[in-house]
Amino acid sequence: MLLMRHPVCRALAAVLGLAGTALLASSAVRADVKPNPRELVPAAITVEARAITSFNRVGAAGTRFGRLDFRGGLVLTSPDSRHFGGWSGLVLDTDGLDTDAQGFAAVSDSGVWLTGSIVYANGKPAAIKDAHLGPLLALDGKPLKRNRDRDAEAIALVSGTTRKGSVLIAFEQNNRLARHDVSSDGFSRALQLLEKPRGAGDMRRNNGFEAMTVMRGGPHKGLPVALSERLYDASRNHTGWIWMPGGAQTFHITNIGDFDITDIASQDDGTLFVLERRFRWLEGVKMRIRRFDAAALQPGKTLDGETLIEANLEYEIDNMEGLAVTRGKNHETVLTLISDDNFNRMIQRTLLLQFALPEAVTAKTRPLR
């Protein structure tokens, strides 16, 4: 999102106590000018990581927050590239934490892709290695020209891995879902655009496709699912679509407290997890994650899931926008989040946070065999 139309950074400034409206105004102007990737070429970059050892900012003991266990987090920066930032979508390879490193891919709302591996130490995120960054390309193989064309907000694996496979990317503003191949050379040009669903034209320019996944299991395995950031039905519930064989069909998710949808991710049993964000002048920024059973996703239905966690700026959050879901060594669900710093590095951060939903909770969501 463009920062001048988005209050997240101003809320963070107020909560964190940065002084002076002049400073805020000047930082907002700088943050709103995203780097243009027109001349960017794919290249390796260095990503530096500082560990977050406690999810609670005051360092209170404990790792359980809501239904989730906090595994650890990282504050990410890159001295190599001014294009590092704005990360709005995240996907991880599905091998869980069985190795010391796990491949990932992310997309930025400035029209840039990032690949690499999360390095683990004692089961916690510790570093980023083998990072590469490059521009997203249009159907004609050229870099995306306009800001509205570059606003990538979500990414999901269609097949393979983040090093050799196929991904789907959701774009906001110029709303579309585009398929790209991924190889050791990075992301291919856009190879296919999915047909837009009926009703998608009602989305406002900056409240369009914000969340997207490809179902990894359940009755709709292999089908794309997308949600608008802020398109409501008559009951003010959130609007989404599932691309069925006969065309995209509408469903809804209950609106609790007017949070905005920022991402959705699918587990291997079809369970869905939705990441949400809310801003209020008197409370700052909040985030929430909800879980939905696979069987609940049906065209024409309204889903009402379980809240797993809700957090405000008393905790280590920022503008949380990307969500990936995998399995851990003990088959627990692992949720990995990334934040969009709006290229406003003075008062916002790129955070990578990781939580686990214990097996005792997730087992009941698996389909009967």
N, C-alpha and C positions, 0 to 999 in steps of 0.2 A: 504494500500500500504506500502511496505517497504520503510523506510525513505531515505535510501541511493540512491534509484532510484526515489525519489520524492522530489522536491525542495520546498515544501510548508513551512517546518520549517525553511529552510535557508532564504526564502523570509520574513517570519515573523521576523526573527532575524534582518535582514537588516533594515526593516521598523521600527521596534520598537527600534532600536538603541543599541542592545546589543553589547558590545565591544569585539573585539578580535577574530581572526580566531581559536585560540586554544580552546576557550570556545565553539565556535560553533561546531568544530570538535568533541570535547569530548561529548557534549550533543547529537550530531547526532548518535554517536556510541551507547550511552546508550539507546537512543530512539528506535534504530533499533532492540534491543533485547526485543521482546515482551514476557511477562510472559507465560509460558507453563501451560495450564490448566489441564494437565494430572492427577494431584493428587487433583484437585479442587473438592469439594463437594458442592452441593447447600446449601446455608445458607443465613440468613438475614444479611444485612449490613446497616451501617449508611451512608446516602448521605447528605452532607452539601451543602447548597445553599446560595449564595450571590446574591442579587437582582441587575439587570441591569435596571436602571430607564430611561436611555436615549439611544436610538440607535446610536445617533451621539456621537462620542468620546469626542468632545469638549463641549458637553452639550448644544448645541443650542436648542432653544425652538421648539416645534412642534412634532407631532406624525405621520404625513403623509409622507411616503417615496414612491415615485412612485405612484402606485395605491393602496398601502397597508397602513393600520394603525398599528403602532407598539403598541402591548399590554403590552409588558414587556419581561424580560428575566432573566435567572439565570446562574451564574457560578457554576458548580457542581464539587465537590471533595468528596472523600471518605477516611477517616482515617483508615477504617477497612480492605481495600483490595487493594493489588497491582494489581489486575486484573481489577480494575475500570479504563476504558479508551478505546480508539480506537473505539468509538461508531460510526457505519457507517450506521445503519438502525434503523428506528423508526416507531412504529404504536401506535395509541391511540384508546381507546374505543370510540364508535360513539355516545356517549350521549352528546357531545358538552360540554358546560359549565353550564349545568343545575344543577349540584351539586357542592359542595365545593371541590371535588376531582375527578380526572379522571384517570382511569387506563391506563397504557402504558406498552409496551415491546420494548426492544432495543437489537440489536446484535452488537458484536464487531468483528473486523477483526482478533482478537486473538482467536476466537472460543468460545466466552462466551455469555450467555444471561443475561439480566437484566429485572426484572419486578418491578412494584411499582405503585404509584399514584402521579400525580401532584396535589398539594394543591393550591387552588386559594384564593386570598384575593382581594375583590373589582374587580373581573374579571381578575386579573393579576396572573401569576405564582408566587408563594411565597415560596414553599418548596417541598421536595420529602419525601413521607412517605411509609412505608411498603415495602421497597426495598429488593429484594432477587436477588442473583446472583449465576450462576452455569455454568457448561461446556455444550457445544453442543455435542451431541452424534451421532455416526455413526449408520448405519443400524443394526450393531451387538450389539448396546447398549454400546459400549466402547467409551471413549473420542477420538476425532479426533487426529491422530498421527502426521501428518506432517503440517508444516506451511502452505503449499499450500492448504491443505485440510480444514484448519480452517478459511480461509479468508472470513467470512460472511460479506456481503455488503448491504443487504436489507431484509426487512421483511414486510409481509402483512397478514392481517386476511383473512382466507378462510371462517370461520364460528365462531359464538360465540363471546367471549370476550377474552381479554388478561389474564384473570384468569381461564376461562373454555372455551376452544375452540380449533381451529385448525389454524395453521399459515403455510405460505410458506416462505422459506428463500432462498435467492440467494447467491451463493458463487462464488467468483472470483478466478482466477488462476486455480484450479481444478474446472472448470465451471460446475455448476449444480444448479437445483432448487429442494429443498427437503421439504417435508411436515412433520411437527411435531405437536403433540397435546400439549396443554398447560393446566395445572391444578394447584391446590394449591401447588403441589409438584415441580412445575417448568416445564421444557420442556421434553417431551418424547424423546426417540431415534428417528432417522429419520425413517419414516414409508413408504415413497414412494419417488422416484426420477422421475421427469418429463422427458419425452423423449427430448433429445437435438434436436434443430432445425437444418435443413441443413444450412450450412454457419457458424455455431457456431465454427467450428474447425478453422476458419480463424482468430479468436480472439487471440491476443497475450496473453501470460500467465498473465500479470499484467494489461491487458486492457479488461477484460472479463465482465461477468454479474455484473454490478455495480448498476443498478436501476431496481426495480421490484414492481409491484402492482397486485392486483386482482381486476378486474373491479367491482365496487359497484353499478353501474347503467348503463343506456344507452343500446344501442343495443347489447353490448358485455358483459352484466352483468354476473359475475361469472368466466370470463375467465382471466387467467394469462397474464400479459404483462411484458416484460423485455427489457432492453436496454443495449447495450455494452457501456463501458466507452469511448472507442475510436476505433470503427470499422466503416469505411467510405464506402460509395458507390462511383461510378465513379465521382459524382459531389461533393464529400467530405461532404455529409450529414451523419448524425448519423444513425446507424442501430439498429432496434429493431424487436421483434417478438411478435405475439399474438397467443396463443395456441387455435386455432379453433378446433371444433369437429373432423375435418378430419386431423388435424396435425398443427404444428406451421407454421404461415405465416409471411413473412417479410414486414415491413413498414419502413419508414424513417422519421427523423425530421431534419428540416433545420439547418444547421450549421451557426451560427452567431458569427463571431469573434473567432472561434476555442476555445470555451469553452468546457470543458469535462462534460459529463453527470454524475451526482452523485446520483440522486434518482428520482423516479416518484411516484405520489400518485393519487388515484382516488376519486372523490367526489360521493355522492349518486345519482347524475343525470348523471354520466358518464364523467363529465368534468375531464380532466387530467391536473395535475400540474407537471412541470419538474424543478428540482433543478440542477443548473450547476455551475461549478467552472473553473477559469482560473488563470494561473500563468504566469507572465512575469517579467524578472529581473528588469526592470525599473519601474514597477508599483506594484509589489507584488502580492497579492492574491485578486481575485474578486469573488463575487457570483452573480447569477442571478436566478430568477424564471420566468418561462413562463407558460401560460395557453393555453389549446387546447380544442376546442369544442368536445363533444362526437361524433358527426356525422363525424368528420374529420378522426377518426381512422378507416382506411380501409386497408386491405392487398394490398400491392403494391403501396400505396399512400405515398406522402411526406407531412408531417404536417408542417404548418407554423403558429405558435401561437403568442399570444400577450405577450410582456414583461411587467411584473407587477412590478418588482423591480430589480435594479442592484446596487451593493454596493462594495466598496473597503475598505481598512484598515483605512480609515477615520471614519469608522463605527464599531460597535461592532460585528465583524465577526471573524471567524477563519477558519479552514478547514471544511466548512459546507458540510456534507455528507448525513444526514438523513432527510427525509421529511414525515410528516403525515398531513392529511387533515380531518377535521371534521366540524360539524355545531355548531354555537354558539346559545345563547338563542334567538336571534332575527333572526335566520336562516342565518346569515352571514357565509361565509366560513372562517374557522380558520386554519391557516397554522402554524405548529410547526416544528422547525428545531433543529437538534442536530449536534455537531461538533465532528470530530475525532482528538484527540490530539496527535496521533501517539506515545502515551506513552512518549511524550517529554514535561514533565510538567514544565521544566524550562522556555520555551518560547511559549508554546501553552496551550490552555484551552479547557475544555469541556463546551460548551455553549449550553443552551436551549433557543431558541428565539421563540416568538409567535407574529404573525401578523394576521390581519383580513382584508378580502376583503369585503367591504360593500355590503349589500343586493341589492342595486341599480345596482351594477355591475354584481353580480352573477345571478340575476333573469333572465336575457336574455339568459343564457346558459341552462336553464331547458327545458326539452322536452315538447312539446305541449301535452295537455291532451284532 
